[in-house]
Amino acid sequence: MFVTRRDVPPTNNVCERLLRPSVIFRKVTNGFRSVWGCAVYADICSVMATGALQGLHALEAIRSCLAGRSVLNPA
């Protein structure tokens, strides 16, 4: 895709950098003890990362989701 579109990067370094904190957390804590805990952690990380891309602090992004508002349109 990057050959025909200039806006697509030729590597997936951005994705790997975004995944790195979760991988390190998993290694340091020796994994998750429940499927529920793993799912909650993944959801919270996703909300915080999306909020950061939209210019929101982590707490603002989480509050927005808990209030039923989209993190993509926090207004």
DSSP file (Angstrom, degrees, kcal/mol; ACC not computed):
  #  RESIDUE AA STRUCTURE BP1 BP2  ACC     N-H-->O    O-->H-N    N-H-->O    O-->H-N    TCO  KAPPA ALPHA  PHI   PSI    X-CA   Y-CA   Z-CA
    1    1 A M    >>        0   0    0      0, 0.0     4,-1.8     0, 0.0     3,-0.8   0.000 360.0 360.0 360.0 -37.2    0.0    0.0    0.0
    2    2 A F  T 34  +     0   0    0      1,-0.2     6,-0.1     2,-0.2     9,-0.0   0.694 360.0  64.4 -67.5 -16.6    2.8    2.5    0.8
    3    3 A V  T 34 S+     0   0    0      1,-0.2    -1,-0.2     7,-0.0     3,-0.1   0.877 113.4  30.5 -72.4 -36.8    4.1    2.2   -2.8
    4    4 A T  T <4 S+     0   0    0     -3,-0.8     2,-0.5     1,-0.2    -2,-0.2   0.670 120.4  54.2 -95.9 -19.1    0.9    3.7   -4.2
    5    5 A R    ><  -     0   0    0     -4,-1.8     3,-1.0     1,-0.1    -1,-0.2  -0.968  60.3-162.1-123.0 121.7    0.0    6.0   -1.3
    6    6 A R  T 3  S+     0   0    0     -2,-0.5    -1,-0.1     1,-0.2    -4,-0.1   0.721  88.7  62.8 -71.6 -22.2    2.5    8.5    0.1
    7    7 A D  T 3  S+     0   0    0      2,-0.1    -1,-0.2     0, 0.0    -5,-0.1   0.526  85.8  85.8 -83.8  -4.1    0.6    9.0    3.4
    8    8 A V  S <  S-     0   0    0     -3,-1.0    -3,-0.1    -7,-0.2     0, 0.0  -0.860  80.9-128.5 -98.7 123.3    1.1    5.3    4.4
    9    9 A P        -     0   0    0      0, 0.0    -7,-0.2     0, 0.0    -2,-0.1  -0.369  10.9-130.0 -69.8 149.9    4.4    4.6    6.2
   10   10 A P  S    S+     0   0    0      0, 0.0     2,-0.3     0, 0.0    -8,-0.1   0.587  87.9  44.9 -77.3  -9.2    6.5    1.7    4.9
   11   11 A T  S    S-     0   0    0     -9,-0.0     3,-0.3     1,-0.0     0, 0.0  -0.802  75.1-129.3-127.1 170.8    6.9    0.1    8.3
   12   12 A N     >  +     0   0    0     -2,-0.3     4,-2.2     1,-0.2     3,-0.2  -0.031  65.9 124.2-106.8  29.6    4.7   -0.7   11.3
   13   13 A N  H  >  +     0   0    0      1,-0.2     4,-2.4     2,-0.2     5,-0.2   0.842  69.7  57.2 -58.8 -35.4    7.0    1.0   13.8
   14   14 A V  H  > S+     0   0    0     -3,-0.3     4,-1.9     2,-0.2    -1,-0.2   0.936 108.5  45.9 -62.4 -45.8    4.2    3.2   15.1
   15   15 A C  H  > S+     0   0    0      1,-0.2     4,-1.7    -3,-0.2    -2,-0.2   0.910 112.7  50.1 -63.3 -42.9    2.0    0.2   15.9
   16   16 A E  H  X S+     0   0    0     -4,-2.2     4,-1.3     1,-0.2    -1,-0.2   0.875 109.4  51.3 -65.9 -37.0    4.9   -1.6   17.6
   17   17 A R  H  < S+     0   0    0     -4,-2.4    -1,-0.2     1,-0.2    -2,-0.2   0.865 109.4  50.8 -66.7 -35.6    5.7    1.4   19.7
   18   18 A L  H  < S+     0   0    0     -4,-1.9     4,-0.4     1,-0.2    -2,-0.2   0.823 112.2  46.9 -71.3 -30.3    2.1    1.7   20.8
   19   19 A L  H >X S+     0   0    0     -4,-1.7     4,-1.9     1,-0.2     3,-0.6   0.731  91.5  83.8 -80.8 -23.0    2.0   -2.0   21.9
   20   20 A R  H 3X S+     0   0    0     -4,-1.3     4,-2.6     1,-0.2     5,-0.2   0.862  85.2  53.0 -54.8 -46.2    5.3   -1.9   23.8
   21   21 A P  H 3> S+     0   0    0      0, 0.0     4,-2.4     0, 0.0    -1,-0.2   0.887 110.4  49.2 -59.3 -37.1    4.0   -0.5   27.1
   22   22 A S  H <> S+     0   0    0     -3,-0.6     4,-2.3    -4,-0.4    -2,-0.2   0.894 111.2  49.0 -67.9 -39.2    1.4   -3.3   27.2
   23   23 A V  H  X S+     0   0    0     -4,-1.9     4,-2.2     2,-0.2    -1,-0.2   0.913 112.4  47.9 -66.2 -42.4    4.0   -6.0   26.5
   24   24 A I  H  X S+     0   0    0     -4,-2.6     4,-2.8     2,-0.2     5,-0.2   0.909 110.9  51.6 -64.6 -41.8    6.3   -4.6   29.2
   25   25 A F  H  X S+     0   0    0     -4,-2.4     4,-2.4    -5,-0.2     6,-0.3   0.922 110.0  49.6 -59.6 -44.5    3.4   -4.5   31.7
   26   26 A R  H  X>S+     0   0    0     -4,-2.3     5,-2.3     1,-0.2     4,-0.6   0.901 113.2  46.1 -61.9 -41.8    2.5   -8.1   30.9
   27   27 A K  H  <5S+     0   0    0     -4,-2.2     3,-0.5     3,-0.2    -2,-0.2   0.916 114.1  47.0 -68.2 -43.2    6.1   -9.2   31.4
   28   28 A V  H  <5S+     0   0    0     -4,-2.8    -2,-0.2     1,-0.2    -1,-0.2   0.895 117.9  41.0 -67.2 -40.6    6.7   -7.3   34.6
   29   29 A T  H  <5S-     0   0    0     -4,-2.4    -1,-0.2    -5,-0.2    -2,-0.2   0.465 110.4-119.8 -88.2  -1.0    3.4   -8.4   36.2
   30   30 A N  T  <5 -     0   0    0     -4,-0.6    -3,-0.2    -3,-0.5    -4,-0.1   0.837  64.3 -63.4  66.0  34.5    3.8  -12.0   34.9
   31   31 A G  S   <S-     0   0    0     -5,-2.3     2,-0.3    -6,-0.3    -4,-0.0  -0.202  72.9 -56.4  89.6-178.7    0.6  -11.9   33.0
   32   32 A F        -     0   0    0      1,-0.1     3,-0.1    -2,-0.0    -2,-0.0  -0.776  30.3-148.9-102.3 146.9   -3.0  -11.5   33.9
   33   33 A R  S    S+     0   0    0     -2,-0.3     2,-0.3     1,-0.1    -1,-0.1   0.597  80.4  30.2 -90.8 -12.2   -4.8  -13.8   36.3
   34   34 A S  S  > S-     0   0    0      1,-0.1     4,-1.7     0, 0.0     5,-0.1  -0.985  70.0-127.7-145.0 155.3   -8.2  -13.5   34.7
   35   35 A V  H  > S+     0   0    0     -2,-0.3     4,-2.4     2,-0.2     5,-0.2   0.874 112.4  56.8 -66.5 -37.4   -9.7  -12.9   31.3
   36   36 A W  H  > S+     0   0    0      1,-0.2     4,-2.6     2,-0.2     5,-0.2   0.928 106.3  48.4 -60.1 -47.0  -11.8  -10.1   32.8
   37   37 A G  H  > S+     0   0    0      1,-0.2     4,-2.3     2,-0.2    -1,-0.2   0.885 111.6  50.0 -62.2 -39.7   -8.7   -8.3   34.0
   38   38 A C  H  X S+     0   0    0     -4,-1.7     4,-2.4     2,-0.2    -1,-0.2   0.917 111.7  47.9 -63.5 -44.3   -7.0   -8.6   30.7
   39   39 A A  H  X S+     0   0    0     -4,-2.4     4,-2.4     2,-0.2    -2,-0.2   0.903 112.0  49.0 -65.7 -41.9  -10.1   -7.3   28.9
   40   40 A V  H  X S+     0   0    0     -4,-2.6     4,-2.6     2,-0.2     5,-0.2   0.920 111.7  49.4 -64.2 -43.6  -10.4   -4.3   31.2
   41   41 A Y  H  X S+     0   0    0     -4,-2.3     4,-2.5     1,-0.2    -2,-0.2   0.924 112.1  48.0 -60.8 -44.9   -6.7   -3.4   30.9
   42   42 A A  H  X S+     0   0    0     -4,-2.4     4,-2.2     2,-0.2    -1,-0.2   0.906 112.3  49.4 -63.6 -41.6   -7.0   -3.6   27.1
   43   43 A D  H  X S+     0   0    0     -4,-2.4     4,-2.4     2,-0.2    -2,-0.2   0.928 112.4  46.8 -63.2 -45.6  -10.1   -1.4   27.1
   44   44 A I  H  X S+     0   0    0     -4,-2.6     4,-2.6     1,-0.2     5,-0.2   0.914 112.3  49.9 -65.2 -42.2   -8.6    1.2   29.3
   45   45 A C  H  X S+     0   0    0     -4,-2.5     4,-2.5    -5,-0.2    -1,-0.2   0.900 111.1  50.3 -62.1 -39.5   -5.3    1.3   27.3
   46   46 A S  H  X S+     0   0    0     -4,-2.2     4,-2.5    -5,-0.2     5,-0.2   0.918 111.4  47.3 -64.8 -43.9   -7.3    1.7   24.1
   47   47 A V  H  X S+     0   0    0     -4,-2.4     4,-2.5     1,-0.2    -2,-0.2   0.920 114.0  47.5 -63.9 -43.9   -9.4    4.6   25.5
   48   48 A M  H  X S+     0   0    0     -4,-2.6     4,-2.4     2,-0.2    -2,-0.2   0.902 113.1  47.8 -66.3 -40.3   -6.3    6.3   26.8
   49   49 A A  H  X S+     0   0    0     -4,-2.5     4,-2.0     2,-0.2    -2,-0.2   0.912 113.5  47.3 -67.1 -41.8   -4.4    5.9   23.6
   50   50 A T  H  X S+     0   0    0     -4,-2.5     4,-1.2     2,-0.2    -2,-0.2   0.914 112.5  50.1 -64.8 -41.9   -7.3    7.2   21.5
   51   51 A G  H  <>S+     0   0    0     -4,-2.5     5,-3.3    -5,-0.2     3,-0.4   0.904 108.1  53.0 -61.1 -41.9   -7.8   10.1   23.9
   52   52 A A  H ><5S+     0   0    0     -4,-2.4     3,-1.3     1,-0.2    -1,-0.2   0.893 106.5  52.4 -62.2 -39.4   -4.1   11.0   23.6
   53   53 A L  H 3<5S+     0   0    0     -4,-2.0    -1,-0.2     1,-0.3    -2,-0.2   0.776 110.7  48.8 -66.0 -24.8   -4.4   11.0   19.8
   54   54 A Q  T 3<5S-     0   0    0     -4,-1.2    -1,-0.3    -3,-0.4    -2,-0.2   0.384 124.6-103.8 -94.4   2.9   -7.3   13.4   20.2
   55   55 A G  T < 5S+     0   0    0     -3,-1.3     2,-0.3    -4,-0.3    -3,-0.2   0.663  77.2 133.6  86.4  17.0   -5.4   15.7   22.6
   56   56 A L      < -     0   0    0     -5,-3.3    -1,-0.3    -6,-0.1     2,-0.1  -0.726  57.2-118.1 -99.7 149.3   -7.1   14.5   25.8
   57   57 A H     >  -     0   0    0     -2,-0.3     4,-2.2     1,-0.1     5,-0.2  -0.453  35.6-106.2 -74.5 159.9   -5.5   13.5   29.1
   58   58 A A  H  > S+     0   0    0      1,-0.2     4,-2.3     2,-0.2     5,-0.2   0.905 119.6  48.9 -56.6 -46.7   -6.0    9.9   30.2
   59   59 A L  H  > S+     0   0    0      1,-0.2     4,-2.7     2,-0.2    -1,-0.2   0.885 109.9  51.8 -64.5 -38.5   -8.5   10.8   32.9
   60   60 A E  H  > S+     0   0    0      2,-0.2     4,-2.3     1,-0.2    -1,-0.2   0.908 110.2  49.2 -63.1 -41.4  -10.5   13.0   30.6
   61   61 A A  H  X S+     0   0    0     -4,-2.2     4,-2.0     2,-0.2    -2,-0.2   0.912 112.7  46.9 -65.1 -42.8  -10.8   10.2   28.0
   62   62 A I  H  X S+     0   0    0     -4,-2.3     4,-2.6     2,-0.2     5,-0.2   0.924 112.3  49.9 -65.9 -44.1  -11.9    7.7   30.7
   63   63 A R  H  X S+     0   0    0     -4,-2.7     4,-1.7     1,-0.2     6,-0.2   0.895 108.4  54.0 -60.3 -39.7  -14.5   10.2   32.1
   64   64 A S  H  <>S+     0   0    0     -4,-2.3     5,-2.6     1,-0.2     4,-0.2   0.921 110.9  45.2 -61.1 -44.3  -15.8   10.8   28.6
   65   65 A C  H ><5S+     0   0    0     -4,-2.0     3,-1.6     1,-0.2    -2,-0.2   0.916 111.3  51.9 -66.1 -42.9  -16.3    7.1   28.0
   66   66 A L  H 3<5S+     0   0    0     -4,-2.6    -1,-0.2     1,-0.3    -2,-0.2   0.790 107.5  54.0 -65.0 -26.4  -17.9    6.5   31.4
   67   67 A A  T 3<5S-     0   0    0     -4,-1.7    -1,-0.3    -5,-0.2    -2,-0.2   0.477 121.4-109.3 -84.3  -2.6  -20.3    9.4   30.7
   68   68 A G  T < 5S+     0   0    0     -3,-1.6     2,-0.3     1,-0.3    -3,-0.2   0.601  77.1 129.1  87.0  11.0  -21.3    7.7   27.4
   69   69 A R      < -     0   0    0     -5,-2.6    -1,-0.3    -6,-0.2     2,-0.2  -0.695  62.9-104.9 -98.8 154.2  -19.6   10.2   25.1
   70   70 A S        -     0   0    0      3,-0.4    -1,-0.1    -2,-0.3    -5,-0.0  -0.499  12.0-145.4 -75.0 142.4  -17.2    9.3   22.3
   71   71 A V  S    S+     0   0    0      1,-0.2    -1,-0.1    -2,-0.2   -15,-0.1   0.741 101.0  60.9 -76.4 -23.6  -13.5    9.9   22.9
   72   72 A L  S    S+     0   0    0      1,-0.3    -1,-0.2     2,-0.1    -2,-0.0   0.821 117.7  27.6 -72.7 -30.8  -13.2   10.7   19.2
   73   73 A N  S    S+     0   0    0      1,-0.1    -3,-0.4    -3,-0.0    -1,-0.3  -0.681  73.5 171.6-128.0  76.7  -15.6   13.7   19.6
   74   74 A P              0   0    0      0, 0.0    -1,-0.1     0, 0.0    -3,-0.1   0.472 360.0 360.0 -72.3   0.4  -15.2   14.8   23.2
   75   75 A A              0   0    0     -4,-0.0    -4,-0.1    -6,-0.0    -6,-0.0   0.489 360.0 360.0 -63.4 360.0  -17.3   17.9   22.9
